[in-house]
Amino acid sequence: MNEAGEANEEAKQEKVEEQLEESLKMALTQEAKMRLGNVKLVNRELYYKAVQAILYLARSGRITGKIDDVQIKQLLEKLSVKREISIKRR
């Protein structure tokens, strides 16, 4: 029963991923989609934040046309948390 539950969860996850990909196809240019794919490989948390932001903007009608590479870069910069590390010597 446990294996069947896991398989069902995986199928649901795959379906959600496919729906996200379809939505992103309509909102992004090819270059922006490639950049977002690279971010997904490196930083999944930032990827999901960006996807949420893109889908929100698309559903609220704030996006006219497709998002290009420059706009994706700007969005990713705004969403990424930059930590400044300072070392103090005594």
NORLINTA-V297131 format. One line per field, one symbol per residue. ss: DSSP state (H for helix, E for strand, L for the rest). burial: + if it has 16 or more other ideal C-beta (glycine too) atoms within 10 Angstrom, else -. Layout:
BEGIN
ss=???
burial=???
END
This chain:
BEGIN
ss=LHHHHHHHHHHHHHHHHHHHHHHHHHHELHHHHHHHHHHHHHLHHHHHHHHHHHHHHHHLLLLLLLELHHHHHHHHHHHLLLLLLLLLLL
burial=-----------------------+--+++--++-++--+------++-+++--+---+----+---+-+-++--++--+-----------
END
